[in-house]
Structures are given as structure tokens and as C-alpha cells.
Amino acid sequence: MKNQLKNNWKLFLIASFTLGLAPFNPPHIWDKIQWIVGGNAFTGANSMQFQDWFDVAMHGTPWVLLFISGILNIPRKK
């Protein structure tokens, strides 16, 4: 599992810039993050429904995988 996360960084990069940002103007995940922190809704994350959280998970997963892959690819000192 660790090697798959480490070696598939190119796939995660493509997924992040396609699925992670779609729709592109403005990036959908950015709007959802602002909504969670209360930037563009009156009550912030309190007004989010299940479908909104699912949407955040679907658009955010490629970014999380890319971040984990990046951490795993940092050279370690021996």
C-alpha cells in the first residue's frame, strides 16, 4: 500500500488538477472549503448537508492522496 501511494504521484497529480478542481471557474473545492470555514454562507459548515460533505470528500480525496504521496517521496536521511 505504501509503495502504491509513493509511486502513483503522477496519477494523483492529474486527478487533483482535473477531478479535484472541477468545475474550474472558480474551483469547486475552493468554494466548499470557504463554506466550511464560514466564508460564503451565513452559518458556515452548520448549513451543509450530507451531499455537500460527500462532494468535499470526492473533490478533496485526490489532493489528500497527492499530499501523502509527496510526503512519502521526500528523501530520508540515513
C-alpha positions in Angstrom: 0.0 0.0 0.0 2.8 2.4 0.9 4.6 1.8 -2.4 1.4 2.3 -4.4 0.9 5.7 -2.7 4.5 6.6 -3.2 4.8 5.5 -6.9 1.5 6.8 -8.2 2.1 10.5 -7.6 1.6 11.3 -11.3 -1.9 9.8 -11.3 -2.7 11.8 -8.1 -1.4 15.0 -9.7 -3.6 14.5 -12.8 -6.6 13.6 -10.6 -6.0 16.7 -8.4 -5.9 19.1 -11.4 -8.9 17.5 -13.1 -11.3 16.0 -10.7 -10.0 17.9 -7.7 -10.6 21.3 -9.3 -13.7 20.6 -11.5 -15.7 22.7 -12.3 -12.8 25.1 -12.9 -14.2 28.6 -12.7 -14.0 29.1 -9.7 -12.6 25.8 -8.4 -15.4 24.0 -6.7 -13.3 22.6 -3.9 -12.2 26.2 -3.0 -15.9 27.2 -2.7 -16.6 24.2 -0.4 -13.6 25.0 1.8 -14.8 28.6 2.1 -18.2 27.3 3.0 -16.8 25.1 5.7 -14.9 27.9 7.4 -17.8 30.2 7.0 -16.5 32.5 4.3 -19.5 32.4 1.9 -22.5 31.2 3.9 -24.3 32.7 7.0 -23.8 29.6 9.2 -20.7 28.0 7.7 -20.5 24.2 7.9 -23.6 24.1 10.1 -25.8 24.5 7.0 -24.0 21.8 5.0 -26.0 18.7 4.2 -24.7 15.1 3.6 -24.3 15.7 -0.2 -22.1 18.7 0.5 -19.8 16.7 2.7 -19.7 13.9 0.2 -18.8 16.5 -2.5 -16.0 17.8 -0.4 -14.7 14.2 0.1 -14.9 13.4 -3.6 -13.1 16.6 -4.7 -10.7 16.6 -1.8 -9.5 12.9 -2.0 -7.1 13.5 -4.9 -5.5 16.3 -3.1 -5.1 14.3 0.1 -3.5 11.4 -1.9 -1.2 13.8 -3.7 -0.1 15.2 -0.3 0.5 11.8 1.2 2.5 10.7 -1.9 4.6 13.8 -1.7 5.4 13.2 1.9 6.4 9.6 1.1 8.7 10.8 -1.7 10.7 13.1 0.5 14.2 11.6 0.7 15.1 10.3 4.2 18.5 10.8 5.8 20.2 7.6 6.7 
